[in-house]
Amino acid sequence: MNKFIIIALVGLACLALSEASKCSPVMCKMFCKNGFQRDANGCEVCKCNQCPQQQCRMFCKNGFQKNANGCEICKCNECPQRQCRMRCPNGFEQDKNGCQICQCKEVAPMF
């Protein structure tokens, strides 16, 4: 009886490994803070995951704070929102308090 259980467990482990090996590693030249999206087979594709939709039941005059991944959290910003008349493809720099300033972020070199 125990031999049968061990054989069944080994078979399931091998099946799980063969399923996982169907996905090739994602070779994208981009960084996704929230990870990559997955296709119908569960394999990662070169598209970034969106931030999860927050269900905050409060109003924040200056918008919501963001976590380390850039996703909004249910805490109000202490900073006023700036209306910078410039376009910055990588977003804006922040001051010592974490408030946006009208200066573009520089792109970090990719190696």
C-alpha positions as CSV (number, residue, x, y, z in Angstrom):
1,M,0.0,0.0,0.0
2,N,2.8,2.4,0.9
3,K,4.7,1.6,-2.3
4,F,1.6,2.5,-4.3
5,I,1.2,5.9,-2.6
6,I,4.9,6.7,-3.1
7,I,4.7,5.7,-6.8
8,A,1.6,7.9,-7.2
9,L,3.3,10.9,-5.5
10,V,6.4,10.5,-7.7
11,G,4.2,10.3,-10.8
12,L,2.4,13.5,-9.8
13,A,5.6,15.3,-9.1
14,C,7.0,14.4,-12.5
15,L,3.8,15.5,-14.2
16,A,4.0,18.9,-12.4
17,L,7.6,19.3,-13.4
18,S,6.8,18.5,-17.1
19,E,3.9,21.0,-17.0
20,A,6.1,23.8,-15.6
21,S,8.9,23.2,-18.1
22,K,6.5,24.0,-21.1
23,C,7.1,27.7,-20.5
24,S,10.3,29.2,-21.8
25,P,11.8,32.1,-19.8
26,V,10.6,35.6,-20.7
27,M,13.3,37.4,-22.7
28,C,11.9,41.0,-22.6
29,K,14.0,44.1,-22.5
30,M,11.7,45.7,-20.0
31,F,11.1,45.7,-16.2
32,C,7.6,45.2,-14.8
33,K,7.1,46.3,-11.2
34,N,4.1,44.0,-10.9
35,G,5.4,41.1,-12.9
36,F,4.5,39.9,-16.3
37,Q,1.0,38.9,-17.6
38,R,0.5,35.2,-18.4
39,D,-1.0,33.5,-21.4
40,A,-3.7,30.8,-21.5
41,N,-1.1,28.2,-20.7
42,G,0.1,30.1,-17.6
43,C,3.4,31.2,-19.2
44,E,4.7,34.7,-18.8
45,V,4.5,37.0,-21.8
46,C,6.1,40.4,-22.6
47,K,3.3,42.5,-21.1
48,C,3.3,44.1,-17.7
49,N,0.6,43.3,-15.1
50,Q,-1.6,46.2,-14.2
51,C,-1.9,47.4,-10.6
52,P,-4.9,45.9,-8.8
53,Q,-8.0,48.1,-8.6
54,Q,-8.3,49.6,-5.1
55,Q,-11.7,49.9,-3.5
56,C,-11.0,52.8,-1.1
57,R,-14.1,54.3,0.5
58,M,-12.5,57.7,1.0
59,F,-11.8,60.9,-0.9
60,C,-8.2,62.2,-1.1
61,K,-7.8,65.8,-2.2
62,N,-4.3,65.2,-3.4
63,G,-4.8,61.6,-4.6
64,F,-3.6,58.4,-3.1
65,Q,-0.2,57.3,-2.0
66,K,1.6,54.6,-4.0
67,N,3.5,51.5,-2.8
68,A,7.0,50.4,-3.8
69,N,5.5,48.9,-7.1
70,G,3.8,52.2,-8.0
71,C,0.3,51.0,-7.2
72,E,-2.1,53.1,-5.3
73,I,-2.9,52.3,-1.7
74,C,-5.7,53.5,0.6
75,K,-3.7,56.4,2.1
76,C,-4.0,60.0,1.1
77,N,-1.1,62.0,-0.4
78,E,0.2,64.8,1.7
79,C,1.6,66.5,-1.4
80,P,-0.3,68.9,-3.7
81,Q,-0.6,67.6,-7.3
82,R,1.6,69.6,-9.6
83,Q,0.6,70.7,-13.1
84,C,3.9,70.5,-14.9
85,R,3.7,71.7,-18.5
86,M,6.1,69.1,-19.8
87,R,6.0,65.5,-20.9
88,C,8.3,63.0,-19.2
89,P,8.2,59.4,-20.6
90,N,9.7,58.0,-17.4
91,G,7.7,60.1,-15.0
92,F,8.8,63.0,-12.7
93,E,11.4,63.2,-10.1
94,Q,10.4,63.6,-6.4
95,D,11.6,65.9,-3.7
96,K,12.9,64.8,-0.2
97,N,9.3,64.4,1.0
98,G,8.3,62.1,-2.0
99,C,6.3,64.9,-3.7
100,Q,6.5,65.2,-7.5
101,I,8.6,68.1,-8.9
102,C,8.6,69.4,-12.4
103,Q,11.8,67.6,-13.5
104,C,11.9,64.5,-15.6
105,K,13.3,61.2,-14.3
106,E,16.3,59.9,-16.2
107,V,16.4,56.4,-17.7
108,A,18.6,53.9,-15.9
109,P,20.9,52.2,-18.4
110,M,20.0,48.5,-19.2
111,F,22.8,46.0,-19.3
